[in-house]
Amino acid sequence: MNELNGWTKSVRKFHNDLKSAMKPYAGERLKTKEIKEIISSTTVLKHDAQFILPSDHCINHTNKGACDCSLHDEAIFEKIERGLYLVRNI
């Protein structure tokens, strides 16, 4: 993967914990609100929940400063439509 900028490093630090939190939902379509609720209920992620966005960990949509998993096979989500994501089998 490319050299990581500061924001990408910050987002990347959540990747493995987010992946673990989302694993039970693999194959499900979830609204952003539902994903945020899962994140907020996860002990290791809840304090940083406001900074964790599905689109930062998405295979087919991304933001500036996204996790380096975005647009790659490591991505956790696939955007179905605005506010709706498929949790990938990761």
C-alpha positions in Angstrom: 0.0 0.0 0.0 1.0 3.6 -0.4 2.9 5.6 2.2 0.3 6.7 4.8 -0.4 10.3 5.5 -1.3 11.4 9.1 -5.1 11.1 8.8 -4.9 7.8 7.0 -2.7 6.5 9.9 -5.3 7.6 12.4 -8.1 5.9 10.4 -6.0 2.8 9.9 -5.6 2.3 13.7 -9.3 1.5 13.9 -9.3 -1.0 11.0 -8.6 -4.3 12.9 -11.0 -3.5 15.7 -13.7 -2.4 13.3 -13.1 -5.6 11.3 -13.6 -7.7 14.4 -16.7 -5.8 15.4 -18.3 -6.2 12.0 -17.4 -9.8 11.4 -20.6 -11.2 12.9 -22.5 -9.0 10.4 -20.7 -10.3 7.2 -23.1 -10.5 4.3 -25.6 -8.1 5.9 -26.8 -4.8 4.5 -26.7 -2.2 7.3 -27.6 1.5 7.4 -24.9 3.9 8.5 -26.8 4.5 11.7 -26.8 0.7 12.5 -23.0 0.6 11.8 -22.5 3.6 14.1 -24.5 1.8 16.8 -22.4 -1.3 16.6 -19.2 0.8 16.8 -20.6 2.8 19.8 -21.3 -0.5 21.6 -17.8 -1.9 21.0 -15.6 -1.2 24.1 -12.4 -0.5 22.1 -14.1 1.7 19.5 -16.8 3.6 21.4 -14.6 6.5 22.5 -13.6 7.2 18.9 -16.9 6.4 17.3 -17.3 9.9 15.9 -14.2 9.4 13.8 -15.0 6.0 12.3 -16.9 6.1 9.0 -18.0 3.2 6.9 -16.9 5.0 3.7 -13.3 5.2 5.1 -13.2 1.4 5.0 -15.1 0.9 1.7 -14.1 -1.1 -1.4 -16.1 1.1 -3.9 -16.3 4.5 -2.3 -13.9 6.6 -0.3 -13.1 9.9 1.4 -10.0 11.9 1.5 -7.8 10.5 4.3 -9.5 7.1 4.2 -8.0 3.9 5.6 -5.5 2.3 3.2 -7.9 -0.7 3.0 -10.4 1.4 1.0 -10.6 0.5 -2.7 -8.8 -2.8 -1.9 -9.7 -6.4 -1.0 -9.1 -5.6 2.7 -12.1 -3.2 2.7 -14.8 -3.9 5.3 -17.7 -2.4 3.5 -19.2 -2.1 0.0 -21.5 0.9 -0.5 -24.9 -0.1 -1.9 -26.4 3.4 -1.9 -26.2 6.5 0.2 -26.4 5.5 3.8 -26.5 1.7 3.1 -23.5 -0.6 3.2 -22.9 -4.3 2.7 -20.6 -5.8 5.3 -18.1 -7.8 3.2 -17.0 -11.3 4.0 -13.6 -10.4 5.4 
